[in-house]
């Protein structure tokens, strides 16, 4: 491999000739050959955006020459279009401040922006008014905001819409409810679906509320929070330029010592992601239980046959989308634990678990986004309701006896249910045999359609 010699404060080092990165990137590349997890593309995109905004802010404040500022911006725009991303080779397992990834961006931009008569320095120009310690948290918050607002929230909204369609289609379908995995009183299938839909609506609101914290940025704090080598005017110009570029109302964190040393905003967002994961797990498990069988389980619904389910059992179809969503949920819960532990480890003026926190947060958002789209398209859209099976199980349920509580009392109702269960008869037969009510009374009082709530109330919405 052909190389060229690059120089930094530690001396010379050989860098691949065709690479646009410089000495500090190369040192990190050689010193941290750990795993294969690269910096998330969402984080790198946000980092390049930070460099562009910094160049604009430094020019507006008269600190950076206009020609240099424009050159940096042009290169940043090229990178933001998805070009030259191979120039960011570093792994997550590096310095905990993300300094080497920050310098990777500085070096690549400086290399690409420099011309015959224009020398751009990675530290003095591209990193002007910045430190890795305020840049990386800023990029993390921007990346998380983009990923949630532009990708995850639309995926949640899409799933909510699909569930609303299923609700509307199944208002008339009455089935047995279940608690403790045991028969309970009747519900409509629409009511059951409404629980899934409402859970996602709550998660949507949780994520929206958490973004208020994530939109607060550390920029301007520089190395330890004092803002050394930056200015308040620069900070304000950066935020203004970022709003102009993105249309998102980012703000500057008022206390930069907190912004550098604490990652509680990410913990808060990750908690909302975990709540979404928990509800997705619950829904996926409900759906695969309802689809269990097809002949030896509940069999109340049938899921799309997307692929063969077994390498040995012909014709077997498995709830694979439910399983994929459940695995994603578990991964997100694990990421949340990691983020919480990492966020607790800030020492004095800096948290040095930033690459790990960024990797796990953005992976959680990405996985949930993809899994929700997949589940909506490959599972929910193709659910077929087996109304005959639902009616059969409803008719056999012993818990319909609950309708008699207000007429004959709990104890007599329990006696009827136990007699029917022990003797293998219907509730009706057991009730009449015991003589606690007449045929007319039983038929009038035990009516599933009267046991599903007041349908005149719009409580489902």
Steps between C-alpha positions, in 0.01 A plus 500: 500500500635839402516757778573863560653659809272711719611704799329587827615612846635150569711489186478331158283203411429315176146531365351315199580713198143517368340576838375848582543458873812609685735405780262492795247287316774260397633470857151410619457254215818322600460519878138386530458181304206400715186342358344607175239749620555824310370841598130522409434678168237718670765625743752568224238691301423716803870552568562631148195724540654639820818584306298684238306697761822585685656636181194716439499626859874573498465694176201699627692597811801609291729235640541281189596626158204492258690300239592231752150493644348453157746224412412311822129539431531370145686189612250442780216517248670237284539271800141560608388378159647162588834519323839393637361327810775241463726770641356438847653162595510523878334258738281580799756357742737797514547800724188554708466865402480420128803724444644279228176497304480878536854525367412254223236747382738794543774331300278377217331838458832684516654268242208533259461875553867590455596627158821613331478850644282421802626293792232385745627379837298227676538653846543871439230531232259206495504461880501875569303601815443132576618211711419133453341527843220730382492390135435130558209545746355760265521261206350222712198713592451616142527145363253366756253779429517443125464123532198520728318786329565401140493120524365345820198726559373446143538123548295517821238712327477249215444213743237696692315560173504129417370411846221756462394323179496165679293651781246636259469166323445304823257710704237224472724204589449385860755262654610384840734724695793350687686590818780291655482297175159378625150566371348830611194698396423586137650781295474596138804436287494872425534573871796266522663671202427840652729411791788446258418819313468711813831367632676622185330838528633533854848402378476758223426771755781381728752526217375844395533622859850353534618690190473826694805385698685361198470828310717673761857513372842514665657712227701792634616320812830398334735297722356511853188715476658844541482580129874567467593608142133539408261789559136549585449666162646195326273272701193704408605513135546122494149437638350751258676341202391152612136608521526651153652181363270246663179682588522342848490715811830401659613708799823544689522319835514772765754321721788365296654317796187288513495468120850352487501281809147358503307294249163504673321629191604185315398286798157665491461437127626144537242444771226605257649260243496223760135574575424470130698174486307363798165578338616355169605181679160478667314550172720251313447238770123559504485456126705181491296353786176583316642342185630188678407172340367493239310201643651442843507855632269798534473550125294817531693673224714388209823679409642544150698203370815690405745211487533130592528457874696180532783316332348164600121549542331560165234769490590652835459878525647693792428851641836627377418870499391471864827330582707763320319785676545325835874459442530867410315586821745297706796667330356846568447411866861385520617820333304702753677325786837568338414866441389543859818349640720697259323826581565448870875498441565868434806609698542866585462701176445226242325172430735272308259230381368712213567273199333208677201712600466631145528153348235347727253789481511520122486123465187493715331765286606331177388152609163620627439700184576206273316247715183711521492548123556128448239394756239736359559393141572129542274414794227745598384565143445129441324394822190289434246480783352155562158606626365147530784398727455810714129427533569136589742590781270774623208260523706246697639750750402452863559865578175604335360410842627840616186651348298326773683665792251784538204261477590194712826605670867407465486177703218341301668609178821329608307184583350498150839549334666224705217257434516563126878458500506184712219331310593624152163663442403849388438783742137499399458134588675541836297808591168334420596178678580694816169682468640846561318652201262418220575446133350840419708673764822334386440592137416858594791553738787308337543696177859569391400803294381662824829428679741705289448847644283796410546535126328838508805638678797593286743368762695298245632815342 
